[in-house]
Amino acid sequence: MNTEELLDLIELITSVHIVKIKASTTKVGEGETVVGKLNDTNKRLWHLFVEARNSLEVQANNLRIKQEAHQALHETAEVKKHDCAAFHAEMTLDLQTFERDSAHADLLKQVFWAAVRLQFPEILTKPQIGVREDFQVVWINSDKDEVPAGAHVVRITLEGPGSLGSLAEILRHRQ
Ligand SMILES: [Zn+2]
């Protein structure tokens, strides 16, 4: 991240209205230890991180619908009437936007979890941490899913319909 990107990020963080931030609704689970609550800056980062993730899911879902509609069109007589090259050109632009937003979401995610660990140094080496209701920060005691310290930043939690998995599907269909 260069200085300009860092300044953009700081501006973005300070632009979030603290009163509008929705907390997680996930309750503290078994084997989870609460270490405290997110501070205001980290609540803002949380908001940006969640917003970016949700937006990506919506985008991926829209792209999938668009792709499926196009495929369906190719199975009908209507196929002769449409401009296939124009469709693919549009899709390429959409995917570029998605890739850019995806990289931005990933940056926010990494910055967010790093900031949470810095707020609570006692969880710096915990492989799994999370945010629960009322902005509570937990570390998760799980021996069945050990991750080496430091590897947490690559844990992507975009799963389910309209996820990055679906996007991989879109990319496959394009070829
Ligand atoms: Zn076509």
Boltz pocket constraint, residues with backbone or C-beta under 6 A from the ligand:
constraints:
  - pocket:
      binder: B
      contacts: [[A, 70], [A, 74], [A, 79], [A, 82], [A, 83], [A, 84], [A, 85], [A, 87]]
      max_distance: 6.0
